[in-house]
Amino acid sequence: MSVDEKRIREFAYQIWESEGKPAGQEERHWDMARKLAEAEALAPKAAPRKRAPAKPKVAAAPTAPAEPKVAALPGVKPAAAAKKPRAAKKPTAG
């Protein structure tokens, strides 16, 4: 199998898959693939792009350490969730 035939076969398969793998479309897919392969062969080869020089990485600003996560002990309520003490009731006249 030549390189051209292999490329046409690859294109035909991609076309067949992209159309949902229909039955009975082999000739149309092969013709489309052949045209794509011919166009690809005639297209000028793109020169490799030159990469821009890499920018030096800047160290991230230091951040404050995160507060350690502590698992709650069974039966112990965290201070923020503790109930406030009730105010003393005023005596009623009676």
PDB file as gemmi writes it, atoms N, CA and C in Angstrom:
CRYST1    1.000    1.000    1.000  90.00  90.00  90.00 P 1                      
ATOM      1  N   MET A   1       0.857  -1.170   0.000  1.00  0.00           N  
ATOM      2  CA  MET A   1       0.000   0.000   0.000  1.00  0.00           C  
ATOM      3  C   MET A   1       0.902   1.231   0.000  1.00  0.00           C  
ATOM      4  N   SER A   2       0.637   2.120  -0.925  1.00  0.00           N  
ATOM      5  CA  SER A   2       1.453   3.331  -1.016  1.00  0.00           C  
ATOM      6  C   SER A   2       1.056   4.317   0.078  1.00  0.00           C  
ATOM      7  N   VAL A   3       1.919   5.292   0.269  1.00  0.00           N  
ATOM      8  CA  VAL A   3       1.640   6.324   1.269  1.00  0.00           C  
ATOM      9  C   VAL A   3       0.368   7.073   0.895  1.00  0.00           C  
ATOM     10  N   ASP A   4       0.194   7.343  -0.419  1.00  0.00           N  
ATOM     11  CA  ASP A   4      -1.001   8.058  -0.869  1.00  0.00           C  
ATOM     12  C   ASP A   4      -2.262   7.257  -0.565  1.00  0.00           C  
ATOM     13  N   GLU A   5      -2.229   5.966  -0.843  1.00  0.00           N  
ATOM     14  CA  GLU A   5      -3.412   5.141  -0.595  1.00  0.00           C  
ATOM     15  C   GLU A   5      -3.705   5.043   0.899  1.00  0.00           C  
ATOM     16  N   LYS A   6      -2.653   4.985   1.696  1.00  0.00           N  
ATOM     17  CA  LYS A   6      -2.832   4.928   3.149  1.00  0.00           C  
ATOM     18  C   LYS A   6      -3.480   6.219   3.645  1.00  0.00           C  
ATOM     19  N   ARG A   7      -3.021   7.349   3.115  1.00  0.00           N  
ATOM     20  CA  ARG A   7      -3.589   8.642   3.532  1.00  0.00           C  
ATOM     21  C   ARG A   7      -5.045   8.760   3.088  1.00  0.00           C  
ATOM     22  N   ILE A   8      -5.359   8.303   1.880  1.00  0.00           N  
ATOM     23  CA  ILE A   8      -6.743   8.337   1.394  1.00  0.00           C  
ATOM     24  C   ILE A   8      -7.616   7.471   2.301  1.00  0.00           C  
ATOM     25  N   ARG A   9      -7.110   6.299   2.652  1.00  0.00           N  
ATOM     26  CA  ARG A   9      -7.858   5.394   3.530  1.00  0.00           C  
ATOM     27  C   ARG A   9      -8.124   6.061   4.888  1.00  0.00           C  
ATOM     28  N   GLU A  10      -7.119   6.764   5.427  1.00  0.00           N  
ATOM     29  CA  GLU A  10      -7.293   7.462   6.710  1.00  0.00           C  
ATOM     30  C   GLU A  10      -8.362   8.544   6.592  1.00  0.00           C  
ATOM     31  N   PHE A  11      -8.287   9.337   5.512  1.00  0.00           N  
ATOM     32  CA  PHE A  11      -9.284  10.388   5.304  1.00  0.00           C  
ATOM     33  C   PHE A  11     -10.684   9.789   5.152  1.00  0.00           C  
ATOM     34  N   ALA A  12     -10.806   8.730   4.357  1.00  0.00           N  
ATOM     35  CA  ALA A  12     -12.118   8.102   4.140  1.00  0.00           C  
ATOM     36  C   ALA A  12     -12.698   7.607   5.460  1.00  0.00           C  
ATOM     37  N   TYR A  13     -11.859   7.036   6.296  1.00  0.00           N  
ATOM     38  CA  TYR A  13     -12.318   6.540   7.590  1.00  0.00           C  
ATOM     39  C   TYR A  13     -12.794   7.695   8.478  1.00  0.00           C  
ATOM     40  N   GLN A  14     -12.039   8.788   8.479  1.00  0.00           N  
ATOM     41  CA  GLN A  14     -12.431   9.952   9.283  1.00  0.00           C  
ATOM     42  C   GLN A  14     -13.759  10.525   8.794  1.00  0.00           C  
ATOM     43  N   ILE A  15     -13.939  10.581   7.482  1.00  0.00           N  
ATOM     44  CA  ILE A  15     -15.192  11.097   6.922  1.00  0.00           C  
ATOM     45  C   ILE A  15     -16.345  10.177   7.323  1.00  0.00           C  
ATOM     46  N   TRP A  16     -16.136   8.870   7.169  1.00  0.00           N  
ATOM     47  CA  TRP A  16     -17.157   7.878   7.514  1.00  0.00           C  
ATOM     48  C   TRP A  16     -17.561   8.015   8.987  1.00  0.00           C  
ATOM     49  N   GLU A  17     -16.577   8.150   9.884  1.00  0.00           N  
ATOM     50  CA  GLU A  17     -16.870   8.310  11.312  1.00  0.00           C  
ATOM     51  C   GLU A  17     -17.607   9.613  11.591  1.00  0.00           C  
ATOM     52  N   SER A  18     -17.166  10.701  10.946  1.00  0.00           N  
ATOM     53  CA  SER A  18     -17.773  12.012  11.224  1.00  0.00           C  
ATOM     54  C   SER A  18     -19.224  12.075  10.765  1.00  0.00           C  
ATOM     55  N   GLU A  19     -19.611  11.227   9.797  1.00  0.00           N  
ATOM     56  CA  GLU A  19     -20.993  11.199   9.310  1.00  0.00           C  
ATOM     57  C   GLU A  19     -21.849  10.177  10.048  1.00  0.00           C  
ATOM     58  N   GLY A  20     -21.319   9.598  11.092  1.00  0.00           N  
ATOM     59  CA  GLY A  20     -22.099   8.662  11.886  1.00  0.00           C  
ATOM     60  C   GLY A  20     -22.029   7.231  11.385  1.00  0.00           C  
ATOM     61  N   LYS A  21     -21.002   6.881  10.622  1.00  0.00           N  
ATOM     62  CA  LYS A  21     -20.745   5.536  10.117  1.00  0.00           C  
ATOM     63  C   LYS A  21     -21.895   4.990   9.262  1.00  0.00           C  
ATOM     64  N   PRO A  22     -22.332   5.754   8.247  1.00  0.00           N  
ATOM     65  CA  PRO A  22     -23.437   5.275   7.417  1.00  0.00           C  
ATOM     66  C   PRO A  22     -22.998   4.152   6.482  1.00  0.00           C  
ATOM     67  N   ALA A  23     -23.943   3.276   6.146  1.00  0.00           N  
ATOM     68  CA  ALA A  23     -23.656   2.173   5.218  1.00  0.00           C  
ATOM     69  C   ALA A  23     -23.924   2.648   3.790  1.00  0.00           C  
ATOM     70  N   GLY A  24     -23.190   2.090   2.828  1.00  0.00           N  
ATOM     71  CA  GLY A  24     -23.428   2.363   1.421  1.00  0.00           C  
ATOM     72  C   GLY A  24     -22.855   3.671   0.897  1.00  0.00           C  
ATOM     73  N   GLN A  25     -21.951   4.316   1.626  1.00  0.00           N  
ATOM     74  CA  GLN A  25     -21.379   5.598   1.206  1.00  0.00           C  
ATOM     75  C   GLN A  25     -19.890   5.494   0.910  1.00  0.00           C  
ATOM     76  N   GLU A  26     -19.416   4.255   0.703  1.00  0.00           N  
ATOM     77  CA  GLU A  26     -17.972   4.037   0.559  1.00  0.00           C  
ATOM     78  C   GLU A  26     -17.369   4.805  -0.617  1.00  0.00           C  
ATOM     79  N   GLU A  27     -18.052   4.757  -1.768  1.00  0.00           N  
ATOM     80  CA  GLU A  27     -17.496   5.430  -2.956  1.00  0.00           C  
ATOM     81  C   GLU A  27     -17.417   6.938  -2.759  1.00  0.00           C  
ATOM     82  N   ARG A  28     -18.473   7.517  -2.202  1.00  0.00           N  
ATOM     83  CA  ARG A  28     -18.479   8.965  -1.973  1.00  0.00           C  
ATOM     84  C   ARG A  28     -17.386   9.352  -0.984  1.00  0.00           C  
ATOM     85  N   HIS A  29     -17.259   8.569   0.089  1.00  0.00           N  
ATOM     86  CA  HIS A  29     -16.214   8.851   1.089  1.00  0.00           C  
ATOM     87  C   HIS A  29     -14.825   8.714   0.468  1.00  0.00           C  
ATOM     88  N   TRP A  30     -14.624   7.695  -0.369  1.00  0.00           N  
ATOM     89  CA  TRP A  30     -13.323   7.473  -0.992  1.00  0.00           C  
ATOM     90  C   TRP A  30     -12.987   8.633  -1.930  1.00  0.00           C  
ATOM     91  N   ASP A  31     -13.988   9.096  -2.710  1.00  0.00           N  
ATOM     92  CA  ASP A  31     -13.752  10.223  -3.625  1.00  0.00           C  
ATOM     93  C   ASP A  31     -13.398  11.495  -2.846  1.00  0.00           C  
ATOM     94  N   MET A  32     -14.145  11.745  -1.774  1.00  0.00           N  
ATOM     95  CA  MET A  32     -13.855  12.925  -0.953  1.00  0.00           C  
ATOM     96  C   MET A  32     -12.444  12.824  -0.362  1.00  0.00           C  
ATOM     97  N   ALA A  33     -12.105  11.645   0.114  1.00  0.00           N  
ATOM     98  CA  ALA A  33     -10.793  11.430   0.729  1.00  0.00           C  
ATOM     99  C   ALA A  33      -9.679  11.599  -0.302  1.00  0.00           C  
ATOM    100  N   ARG A  34      -9.883  11.090  -1.509  1.00  0.00           N  
ATOM    101  CA  ARG A  34      -8.880  11.223  -2.564  1.00  0.00           C  
ATOM    102  C   ARG A  34      -8.632  12.691  -2.873  1.00  0.00           C  
ATOM    103  N   LYS A  35      -9.724  13.495  -2.947  1.00  0.00           N  
ATOM    104  CA  LYS A  35      -9.581  14.932  -3.221  1.00  0.00           C  
ATOM    105  C   LYS A  35      -8.829  15.631  -2.090  1.00  0.00           C  
ATOM    106  N   LEU A  36      -9.140  15.253  -0.858  1.00  0.00           N  
ATOM    107  CA  LEU A  36      -8.430  15.849   0.278  1.00  0.00           C  
ATOM    108  C   LEU A  36      -6.943  15.499   0.242  1.00  0.00           C  
ATOM    109  N   ALA A  37      -6.625  14.255  -0.065  1.00  0.00           N  
ATOM    110  CA  ALA A  37      -5.227  13.831  -0.111  1.00  0.00           C  
ATOM    111  C   ALA A  37      -4.477  14.554  -1.230  1.00  0.00           C  
ATOM    112  N   GLU A  38      -5.149  14.733  -2.381  1.00  0.00           N  
ATOM    113  CA  GLU A  38      -4.514  15.457  -3.483  1.00  0.00           C  
ATOM    114  C   GLU A  38      -4.252  16.910  -3.096  1.00  0.00           C  
ATOM    115  N   ALA A  39      -5.239  17.534  -2.469  1.00  0.00           N  
ATOM    116  CA  ALA A  39      -5.071  18.930  -2.049  1.00  0.00           C  
ATOM    117  C   ALA A  39      -3.947  19.051  -1.018  1.00  0.00           C  
ATOM    118  N   GLU A  40      -3.886  18.080  -0.121  1.00  0.00           N  
ATOM    119  CA  GLU A  40      -2.838  18.090   0.897  1.00  0.00           C  
ATOM    120  C   GLU A  40      -1.459  17.964   0.248  1.00  0.00           C  
ATOM    121  N   ALA A  41      -1.354  17.105  -0.781  1.00  0.00           N  
ATOM    122  CA  ALA A  41      -0.069  16.896  -1.454  1.00  0.00           C  
ATOM    123  C   ALA A  41       0.366  18.140  -2.223  1.00  0.00           C  
ATOM    124  N   LEU A  42      -0.603  18.908  -2.745  1.00  0.00           N  
ATOM    125  CA  LEU A  42      -0.282  20.103  -3.530  1.00  0.00           C  
ATOM    126  C   LEU A  42      -0.027  21.332  -2.660  1.00  0.00           C  
ATOM    127  N   ALA A  43      -0.510  21.308  -1.453  1.00  0.00           N  
ATOM    128  CA  ALA A  43      -0.367  22.467  -0.568  1.00  0.00           C  
ATOM    129  C   ALA A  43       1.106  22.665  -0.227  1.00  0.00           C  
ATOM    130  N   PRO A  44       1.542  23.928  -0.194  1.00  0.00           N  
ATOM    131  CA  PRO A  44       2.936  24.168   0.175  1.00  0.00           C  
ATOM    132  C   PRO A  44       3.159  23.798   1.643  1.00  0.00           C  
ATOM    133  N   LYS A  45       4.304  23.260   1.875  1.00  0.00           N  
ATOM    134  CA  LYS A  45       4.650  22.881   3.241  1.00  0.00           C  
ATOM    135  C   LYS A  45       4.938  24.140   4.039  1.00  0.00           C  
ATOM    136  N   ALA A  46       4.318  24.250   5.183  1.00  0.00           N  
ATOM    137  CA  ALA A  46       4.535  25.414   6.043  1.00  0.00           C  
ATOM    138  C   ALA A  46       5.883  25.275   6.732  1.00  0.00           C  
ATOM    139  N   ALA A  47       6.624  26.370   6.754  1.00  0.00           N  
ATOM    140  CA  ALA A  47       7.915  26.373   7.448  1.00  0.00           C  
ATOM    141  C   ALA A  47       7.647  26.283   8.942  1.00  0.00           C  
ATOM    142  N   PRO A  48       8.479  25.606   9.663  1.00  0.00           N  
ATOM    143  CA  PRO A  48       8.275  25.535  11.111  1.00  0.00           C  
ATOM    144  C   PRO A  48       8.314  26.929  11.716  1.00  0.00           C  
ATOM    145  N   ARG A  49       7.370  27.175  12.592  1.00  0.00           N  
ATOM    146  CA  ARG A  49       7.300  28.497  13.227  1.00  0.00           C  
ATOM    147  C   ARG A  49       8.413  28.636  14.242  1.00  0.00           C  
ATOM    148  N   LYS A  50       8.954  29.848  14.288  1.00  0.00           N  
ATOM    149  CA  LYS A  50       9.985  30.131  15.281  1.00  0.00           C  
ATOM    150  C   LYS A  50       9.284  30.448  16.590  1.00  0.00           C  
ATOM    151  N   ARG A  51       9.814  29.883  17.625  1.00  0.00           N  
ATOM    152  CA  ARG A  51       9.235  30.135  18.940  1.00  0.00           C  
ATOM    153  C   ARG A  51       9.830  31.395  19.534  1.00  0.00           C  
ATOM    154  N   ALA A  52       8.987  32.134  20.225  1.00  0.00           N  
ATOM    155  CA  ALA A  52       9.464  33.309  20.941  1.00  0.00           C  
ATOM    156  C   ALA A  52      10.268  32.823  22.141  1.00  0.00           C  
ATOM    157  N   PRO A  53      11.262  33.579  22.539  1.00  0.00           N  
ATOM    158  CA  PRO A  53      12.029  33.155  23.712  1.00  0.00           C  
ATOM    159  C   PRO A  53      11.113  33.073  24.928  1.00  0.00           C  
ATOM    160  N   ALA A  54      11.349  32.093  25.736  1.00  0.00           N  
ATOM    161  CA  ALA A  54      10.518  31.895  26.918  1.00  0.00           C  
ATOM    162  C   ALA A  54      10.732  33.036  27.904  1.00  0.00           C  
ATOM    163  N   LYS A  55       9.631  33.470  28.485  1.00  0.00           N  
ATOM    164  CA  LYS A  55       9.720  34.526  29.493  1.00  0.00           C  
ATOM    165  C   LYS A  55      10.187  33.893  30.797  1.00  0.00           C  
ATOM    166  N   PRO A  56      11.046  34.590  31.530  1.00  0.00           N  
ATOM    167  CA  PRO A  56      11.476  34.021  32.811  1.00  0.00           C  
ATOM    168  C   PRO A  56      10.297  33.977  33.774  1.00  0.00           C  
ATOM    169  N   LYS A  57      10.238  32.904  34.512  1.00  0.00           N  
ATOM    170  CA  LYS A  57       9.141  32.763  35.467  1.00  0.00           C  
ATOM    171  C   LYS A  57       9.445  33.590  36.703  1.00  0.00           C  
ATOM    172  N   VAL A  58       8.428  34.277  37.182  1.00  0.00           N  
ATOM    173  CA  VAL A  58       8.568  35.103  38.379  1.00  0.00           C  
ATOM    174  C   VAL A  58       7.983  34.314  39.533  1.00  0.00           C  
ATOM    175  N   ALA A  59       8.695  34.292  40.630  1.00  0.00           N  
ATOM    176  CA  ALA A  59       8.210  33.564  41.794  1.00  0.00           C  
ATOM    177  C   ALA A  59       6.949  34.228  42.312  1.00  0.00           C  
ATOM    178  N   ALA A  60       5.994  33.436  42.710  1.00  0.00           N  
ATOM    179  CA  ALA A  60       4.730  33.951  43.241  1.00  0.00           C  
ATOM    180  C   ALA A  60       4.986  34.613  44.593  1.00  0.00           C  
ATOM    181  N   ALA A  61       4.189  35.629  44.890  1.00  0.00           N  
ATOM    182  CA  ALA A  61       4.320  36.314  46.161  1.00  0.00           C  
ATOM    183  C   ALA A  61       3.968  35.348  47.287  1.00  0.00           C  
ATOM    184  N   PRO A  62       4.706  35.385  48.375  1.00  0.00           N  
ATOM    185  CA  PRO A  62       4.393  34.463  49.473  1.00  0.00           C  
ATOM    186  C   PRO A  62       3.020  34.769  50.047  1.00  0.00           C  
ATOM    187  N   THR A  63       2.319  33.748  50.424  1.00  0.00           N  
ATOM    188  CA  THR A  63       0.990  33.911  51.016  1.00  0.00           C  
ATOM    189  C   THR A  63       1.039  33.438  52.458  1.00  0.00           C  
ATOM    190  N   ALA A  64       0.075  33.903  53.227  1.00  0.00           N  
ATOM    191  CA  ALA A  64      -0.009  33.492  54.623  1.00  0.00           C  
ATOM    192  C   ALA A  64      -0.385  32.021  54.661  1.00  0.00           C  
ATOM    193  N   PRO A  65       0.191  31.285  55.580  1.00  0.00           N  
ATOM    194  CA  PRO A  65      -0.151  29.861  55.653  1.00  0.00           C  
ATOM    195  C   PRO A  65      -1.615  29.693  56.033  1.00  0.00           C  
ATOM    196  N   ALA A  66      -2.231  28.701  55.472  1.00  0.00           N  
ATOM    197  CA  ALA A  66      -3.636  28.428  55.757  1.00  0.00           C  
ATOM    198  C   ALA A  66      -3.756  27.878  57.163  1.00  0.00           C  
ATOM    199  N   GLU A  67      -4.885  28.165  57.783  1.00  0.00           N  
ATOM    200  CA  GLU A  67      -5.114  27.649  59.123  1.00  0.00           C  
ATOM    201  C   GLU A  67      -5.282  26.143  59.037  1.00  0.00           C  
ATOM    202  N   PRO A  68      -4.687  25.413  59.943  1.00  0.00           N  
ATOM    203  CA  PRO A  68      -4.821  23.963  59.875  1.00  0.00           C  
ATOM    204  C   PRO A  68      -6.261  23.543  60.133  1.00  0.00           C  
ATOM    205  N   LYS A  69      -6.685  22.536  59.408  1.00  0.00           N  
ATOM    206  CA  LYS A  69      -8.040  22.027  59.600  1.00  0.00           C  
ATOM    207  C   LYS A  69      -7.974  20.964  60.686  1.00  0.00           C  
ATOM    208  N   VAL A  70      -8.827  21.125  61.673  1.00  0.00           N  
ATOM    209  CA  VAL A  70      -8.846  20.197  62.791  1.00  0.00           C  
ATOM    210  C   VAL A  70     -10.201  19.523  62.803  1.00  0.00           C  
ATOM    211  N   ALA A  71     -10.220  18.236  62.863  1.00  0.00           N  
ATOM    212  CA  ALA A  71     -11.484  17.505  62.911  1.00  0.00           C  
ATOM    213  C   ALA A  71     -12.119  17.718  64.270  1.00  0.00           C  
ATOM    214  N   ALA A  72     -13.441  17.895  64.268  1.00  0.00           N  
ATOM    215  CA  ALA A  72     -14.159  18.101  65.518  1.00  0.00           C  
ATOM    216  C   ALA A  72     -14.220  16.795  66.291  1.00  0.00           C  
ATOM    217  N   LEU A  73     -14.090  16.902  67.597  1.00  0.00           N  
ATOM    218  CA  LEU A  73     -14.201  15.732  68.450  1.00  0.00           C  
ATOM    219  C   LEU A  73     -15.675  15.436  68.695  1.00  0.00           C  
ATOM    220  N   PRO A  74     -16.037  14.185  68.793  1.00  0.00           N  
ATOM    221  CA  PRO A  74     -17.444  13.858  69.044  1.00  0.00           C  
ATOM    222  C   PRO A  74     -17.904  14.441  70.372  1.00  0.00           C  
ATOM    223  N   GLY A  75     -19.063  15.069  70.369  1.00  0.00           N  
ATOM    224  CA  GLY A  75     -19.637  15.632  71.591  1.00  0.00           C  
ATOM    225  C   GLY A  75     -19.100  16.991  71.957  1.00  0.00           C  
ATOM    226  N   VAL A  76     -18.146  17.561  71.200  1.00  0.00           N  
ATOM    227  CA  VAL A  76     -17.583  18.866  71.503  1.00  0.00           C  
ATOM    228  C   VAL A  76     -18.010  19.823  70.404  1.00  0.00           C  
ATOM    229  N   LYS A  77     -18.648  20.922  70.828  1.00  0.00           N  
ATOM    230  CA  LYS A  77     -19.097  21.914  69.852  1.00  0.00           C  
ATOM    231  C   LYS A  77     -18.006  22.951  69.658  1.00  0.00           C  
ATOM    232  N   PRO A  78     -17.813  23.414  68.433  1.00  0.00           N  
ATOM    233  CA  PRO A  78     -16.838  24.481  68.218  1.00  0.00           C  
ATOM    234  C   PRO A  78     -17.290  25.747  68.928  1.00  0.00           C  
ATOM    235  N   ALA A  79     -16.353  26.593  69.282  1.00  0.00           N  
ATOM    236  CA  ALA A  79     -16.662  27.803  70.038  1.00  0.00           C  
ATOM    237  C   ALA A  79     -17.632  28.707  69.293  1.00  0.00           C  
ATOM    238  N   ALA A  80     -17.515  28.810  67.980  1.00  0.00           N  
ATOM    239  CA  ALA A  80     -18.386  29.694  67.216  1.00  0.00           C  
ATOM    240  C   ALA A  80     -19.817  29.195  67.223  1.00  0.00           C  
ATOM    241  N   ALA A  81     -20.017  27.908  67.381  1.00  0.00           N  
ATOM    242  CA  ALA A  81     -21.354  27.351  67.336  1.00  0.00           C  
ATOM    243  C   ALA A  81     -21.971  27.210  68.734  1.00  0.00           C  
ATOM    244  N   ALA A  82     -21.208  27.507  69.775  1.00  0.00           N  
ATOM    245  CA  ALA A  82     -21.722  27.367  71.136  1.00  0.00           C  
ATOM    246  C   ALA A  82     -22.805  28.403  71.390  1.00  0.00           C  
ATOM    247  N   LYS A  83     -23.803  28.014  72.204  1.00  0.00           N  
ATOM    248  CA  LYS A  83     -24.908  28.931  72.510  1.00  0.00           C  
ATOM    249  C   LYS A  83     -24.434  29.998  73.480  1.00  0.00           C  
ATOM    250  N   LYS A  84     -25.025  31.182  73.325  1.00  0.00           N  
ATOM    251  CA  LYS A  84     -24.718  32.273  74.246  1.00  0.00           C  
ATOM    252  C   LYS A  84     -25.496  32.031  75.535  1.00  0.00           C  
ATOM    253  N   PRO A  85     -24.926  32.428  76.664  1.00  0.00           N  
ATOM    254  CA  PRO A  85     -25.672  32.255  77.925  1.00  0.00           C  
ATOM    255  C   PRO A  85     -26.894  33.160  77.927  1.00  0.00           C  
ATOM    256  N   ARG A  86     -27.961  32.664  78.500  1.00  0.00           N  
ATOM    257  CA  ARG A  86     -29.211  33.444  78.556  1.00  0.00           C  
ATOM    258  C   ARG A  86     -29.095  34.508  79.645  1.00  0.00           C  
ATOM    259  N   ALA A  87     -29.769  35.595  79.370  1.00  0.00           N  
ATOM    260  CA  ALA A  87     -29.814  36.674  80.366  1.00  0.00           C  
ATOM    261  C   ALA A  87     -30.776  36.247  81.477  1.00  0.00           C  
ATOM    262  N   ALA A  88     -30.513  36.713  82.673  1.00  0.00           N  
ATOM    263  CA  ALA A  88     -31.373  36.377  83.805  1.00  0.00           C  
ATOM    264  C   ALA A  88     -32.748  36.972  83.588  1.00  0.00           C  
ATOM    265  N   LYS A  89     -33.772  36.221  83.968  1.00  0.00           N  
ATOM    266  CA  LYS A  89     -35.143  36.709  83.820  1.00  0.00           C  
ATOM    267  C   LYS A  89     -35.435  37.716  84.904  1.00  0.00           C  
ATOM    268  N   LYS A  90     -36.220  38.726  84.535  1.00  0.00           N  
ATOM    269  CA  LYS A  90     -36.620  39.716  85.502  1.00  0.00           C  
ATOM    270  C   LYS A  90     -37.753  39.133  86.325  1.00  0.00           C  
ATOM    271  N   PRO A  91     -37.715  39.430  87.626  1.00  0.00           N  
ATOM    272  CA  PRO A  91     -38.806  38.922  88.465  1.00  0.00           C  
ATOM    273  C   PRO A  91     -40.112  39.602  88.080  1.00  0.00           C  
ATOM    274  N   THR A  92     -41.152  38.844  88.098  1.00  0.00           N  
ATOM    275  CA  THR A  92     -42.461  39.388  87.747  1.00  0.00           C  
ATOM    276  C   THR A  92     -43.151  39.857  89.011  1.00  0.00           C  
ATOM    277  N   ALA A  93     -43.914  40.946  88.909  1.00  0.00           N  
ATOM    278  CA  ALA A  93     -44.648  41.500  90.057  1.00  0.00           C  
ATOM    279  C   ALA A  93     -45.907  40.665  90.245  1.00  0.00           C  
ATOM    280  N   GLY A  94     -46.123  40.212  91.398  1.00  0.00           N  
ATOM    281  CA  GLY A  94     -47.322  39.458  91.497  1.00  0.00           C  
ATOM    282  C   GLY A  94     -47.670  38.910  92.720  1.00  0.00           C  
TER     283      GLY A  94                                                      
END                                                                             
